[in-house]
Amino acid sequence: MNRRKPSGEQNQISPAVFVIMLIAAMISIYPLIWVILQSFKTESEFLRSIWSLPSSLNLDNYVKAFEEANLLTYLKNTVINTSATLAVDLVLITCLGYAFSKLKMKFKKFFYYMILINMLIPTPIILLPMYLQVVNLGIQNTLAAIVFPYYQGFAPLGLILIKNYMDNIPDEIIESAKMDGCGTYRILWSIMVPLVKPMLVTLAILGGMNAWNEYMWALVSISDTSKYTLSVGIAVIRDKIATIGYTPVFAALTVSAMVFVVIYLFAQKTFVRSITAGAVKG
């Protein structure tokens, strides 16, 4: 008769699998490490060799990126745009998720799949219609021109995640709240929102990364250089290589990348747990 292995042994991975995972991790993280190293080099060190290590932690590139390349303005615009986008994303997607998961209404499946169809439409196809609509509404170069298209692009994925998460919450909780006299809005904000906080953290990370790194729509909808986002601003900084050099560009890239790297490191357990829980039902 086969003896069952202790749980500690069952969870162990073989050395070969560990080596493969380590190599995959190094391949994934190497480009970021390389960019960070270049950001600390002097211009002469970078031109001498792109593979060498910096002789010291030179912060002049960061100073030059903020003072001469207008990085602070781009960073401020991106923080405002991302914060506003997250507020819209979390509120509207939470309401949608609750409606499609727990409320009874006609044609619910039809409307649900109509929203999901947006995931199948490539962005370049709707870029021109969206731009013409923004121009006709007179909101070009405004916050609204950024926020609502970002929400439209993220809504299908966000709806799938939070609806599946809410599907795992027993309906008895809602029925008990109704018997105690709670209305729909109170059930949503006082009961459901606290229960789905892990998924809201996940949505904040995913939606925030989407808004933070998006380039194409930000370039099309914003023509005022003082309102450029960080992704577009870095492209502008890159075009100034002749005057400021290469290394400040790497400093700008490092600033852009490290924001959500740090956020993810602090929230990774919640992120993984909520994705796993939300994938149980669908």
N, C-alpha and C positions, 0 to 999 in steps of 0.2 A: 504494500500500500504506500502511495506517495505521501511524503510528509509535507505539510504546508510550510512554506518559508515564512519566517517572521516578517512583520510589516516593514521593519527597517531595511531588510534585505530586498524586499520587493520594490522599494522606492529608489534603490541605488541604480545608477546608470553605469554602463560598461565604459572602460577607458577609451575604447574606439569612438563611442558616441560622444563622450566628453571632448575628445580632441576635435571631432568634426564640428561640434557646437562652438568650441573656442575659436576655430578657424573662421567659421561663419560670422561670429561676433566681431572678430578683428577686421574682417573684410568690410563689414557694415560700418564700423566706427572709424576706420582709418581715414576716410576723406575728411571727416570733421576734425580729427586730430591734426591732420596735415594743414588744414586751413588755419586752425588756431596757432600752430607753430609759425606759419608764415606771417601772422599778424604781429608777432613779437620781434621779427627780424628788422634790421635796417634795410634800406633800399639796396645798398651795395651787397649785403649778405644774400638777399634774395636773388639778385642778378648773377651773383657768383655761383650759387648752387641752390636749386629748389629742394634738394633732398637733405641738406645739412640742417643741424639743429641751431637755433638762435644762440648767440654768444651770451645774451642776457635777456631779461624780461623787459624789453623796450616798449614803453607805453606811449611813445611819441606818435605812433600810427593812430592810436585811438583819439588822442588829442587833435590830430590833424583831421581825422574823419569827422569829428564833432564840430570843430571850429571852421575848417576850410571847405568841407564837403557838405555842410548843412544836414548832417546825420541826425542831429537833435530834433529838427523840424519834422523830418520823415518819421522818426521814432514816435514823436508826440502824436502825429496824425494817425499812425497805425494803432497806437494804444486807444485813442478815442474811437476809431472805426471798429476795432475788435471788441471793445467793451460794449458799444451800442449794438453791434451785431449779436453778441452773446446774450444781451438782455432780451432782444427780440426773439432769438432762437429758443432760449429756454422757456420763456413765457408761452409763446405760441405753440411750440412743439409739445410742451407738457399738456396744454389744453387739448390739442389734437389727439395725443396719445390716450388721454383719459376718455375722450369722447368715443374713439374707435374701439377702446378696450372694454369700457364699462357701461356706456350709455346705449339705450335702444333707440334706433332711428331708422327711417326708411332709406333704402339705397346705400347703406353703410359700406358694404363691400365695394360697390361701384365707385364711390368717392375715394375710398382707400386706395384702390388700384389706379385710379386716375392720378392721384398724387405720386404714386410709385413709378408711373410711366415716365416721370421727369428724369429718372435715373438713366433711362435709355436714350435720351436726347443728347447728342454731343454739344458741348458748349459753343463751338464755332457756328453751328447752325442757327442758334438763337441770338448770337451776338449782335447782329445788325438790327433785328426787330426790337431787342431790348434797348439798344442805343437810341433808335428813333423814338421809342416810347419815352425815354428819359428826356430827350430834347423837347418833345411835344409837351411834356408835363412841366418843362422849365426848371428841372431840378439837377441839371448838369453841374458838376463841381460842388455838389452839396453832400451832406452825410447820407441823406435818403437815397441818393443815386448809388451808394455803395452798399448800405445795410440791407435793403429789401431784395436786391438780386442775390446777395450772399445767402440770405435766408431761403430764397426760392431754390438755390442750388443744394443747400444742406438739409432742407425739410424732409425729403424722402428717406434718407438714411437715418436721420434723427427720429422720425416717426416709427420706423421699423424697430429700432432699438428700444425706445421707451414703451411702445405698445406691447412688445413681447415681454418686457420687464413687468409691466402692469398686469399682464395676463396671468402672471404667477402669484399675484396677490389675491387671496380668497375673497369671493364676492360677499361672504358672510360679514366681513368687516364693514362693508358699505351698507349692507342691510341693517346691521346693528346701529350704525350711525343715523340712518334714516328713521329708525324707530325712536331714537333719542331726539328727533326733531331737527337734525342737520339738513340743510339744503345742499344743492349740487355744488355751489361754489365753496361752501365751508368744508364739505367732504374733500374736495379737490385740494384746497390750500392747507387745511389743518390736518388731514389724515393721509392723503395720497402723496403729497409732496415730501413730507418727512420720510415716508417709506421708500421713496424712489431717489433719495439723495445720492446714493452711489452712482446711479445711472446719470443723474444730473451732472455729477463731476465728470463722468465720461463724455457726455455731450458737450460740456464746457471745453474739455481738452480737444476733442475732435473738431468742434465748430470754431474754436479759437485758432487752432492750427490752420484750418481752411481759410479763415479771414486774414490771418497774419501773413500767410505765404502767397495768397492769391495775387496774380500778376496781370493776367490778360484783361479782365474787366476793369481793374483799377487803372490800367493804362488807357483804355478806351473811354471810360466815363469821366475821368479827371484830366483836364487840360491845363489847369492852373498849377504851376510848378510848386507853389507854396503849400498846396494841398496834397502833394504826392504821398503815397504810402511808402513803407520801407522797401518793399520789393521793387517798386518802380524807381525809388530814390537810389537804390544800389546800382541799378542800371545807369542812372545819371552819373553817379560817382565813378563807375567804371569808364565812362566816356571822358572823364577828367584825368585819366592816367598820365597823359602827357605833362600835366601841371603838378599833380600831387603824388604821382608814382603808383606802383602796384600795391605796396604793403598796406596803405590805408583802406584799400578795397577789401582786403582780407580782414581787417579790423571790423569793417562794417558788416561783413558776412558773419563774423563771429558773434557780434552783438545780436544780429537777427536770429541766428540759430540757437544761441544758448538760452534765450528766454523760455522757450517751450521745452527744451531739454531739462532745465532745472525744474519747471513745473511738473513735467512727467515723472521725474525721479521722486518727487515728494508724493505724487498721487498714483504711482504705478499699481500698488496693491488694490486700491479702490477701483482703478481702471480695469484690471484683469478680472476682478471678482464680479463687477457689474456686467462686463461683456459675456462672461461665462453664464451668469444667471439669466441674462436676457436671451441667450441662445437656446435655452431649454425648450421653450415653446415657440411656435411661429406659424 
